[in-house]
C-alpha cells in the first residue's frame, strides 16, 4: 500500500519531472546562483513557486513579494525553516533560510553567498 503524503512529509516534485536542483548543491563553496522552480506539485492539488538563491538582493526581492502577499490580512501565516552550519563548536551560523507564504517559497542559501 502506498504511503499517503502528510503535512509533516511533503512529497513535492516539479511538474515536468526534471531535476532543476542538480546545479544548486554547493556545500563549502561560495558562488552566486538563482534558480526558480515554477509549478512544483505538492500533494497533487497545489503548485508552488520556489526561488532558490544565494544572492542577497534576490532574497530581498522575494521577501518583499512575500510581504505583499500578507498585505492587510488579519491572520498572517508564514512558514519558516532555518538550517545551521554543522560546526562542532559554537557559534553556529544560519546556513539556509526558508520562508513560505501561500504558494511562494524562498530558499536563501546564506552559506553560499559571496556578499552579505
N, C-alpha and C positions, 0 to 999 in steps of 0.2 A: 504494500500500500504506500502511495506517495505521501511524503510529509507535506502538510499544509504550511504555507508561509505564515509567520506570526509577526506581531508588531515588534518583537524583540529581534527577529532574524529576518531582515529584509533580503529578498532574493531579486535583486534588480539586474537587468541586462539591457543593453542597447537594442533598440528595435530592429536595427539592421544586422544584428548578431556579430558585428565586427568588434574587435578589441581596440578601442582608442586609447587605452591606458598603458599600452606597451612602452611608449616613449616617456612615460612620466616617472618611472622608478629611478630616483637619484639619491639614494642614501649617501651621506657624507660628501655630496657633490653640490657645489653652488652653481646654479645656472638659472637663467630666466626662461620661463615657459608659461603658456596659457593654452589650455585645451577646453573646449566647450562641448559637452555631450548633450544633445537635444533628443527628446523622445525616449528617454530611458524609462522602460516599463517597470512599474512596481506593482506586484500582485495582479498583473494583467488588466487592471482597470484604471490605473493612474499613470501619468507620464511626468517625468521630472526633467528640468534643465539643470545640469550640474556644471559649474565653472570651476576647473582645477587650475590653480596658478601659483607662481612664486613671485609675481610682480606686485609690489605694494600698491601701485596706482590702480591696477586692475581689481585688486581686492577692495580698495576704497570705492571703486565704481559699483561693484556688485553689492557692497554693504549699503550704498545709497539706494540701489534698487530694492533691496530687502526692506529698508526703512520706509520707502514709499509704499510698498505693499502693505505695511502695517497701518499706515495712514492714521485716521482718527478712530480706528476700531476701539470699541470699549473693552474687548477681550483680545489680548495680543499673545500669540503663542509663537515662540522661536525655539527651534531645535538647535542645541549647542553640543559640540563634541570637541574635546581638546586631547591631543596626544602629546606626550612629553618625550624628551630625549631619554635614552636608556643609560645615562651616566650612572655609575655606581655611587658617586658621592654628590651631595647637594652642592650648588643649587641645580635642580633640573630646570630645563627651559622648555617652553612650548615649542613643539616641532611642527604640528599641524593643527589648524583651527578649522572647524566645520560649523557652518551656520545654515539653517534652512527655514524658510517661511513659505508656506503653501507648496508650490511646485518648483521653487527656485532654491538651489543649494550652492553654497560656496565652499570649496575645499582649498584653503590657503596654506601652502607648503612653506612655512616660515623658515624651516631649516635649510631649504634650498635657495632662499632669497639672497641675491647678491647685494642688495641695498635694503635698508630698513626705513 
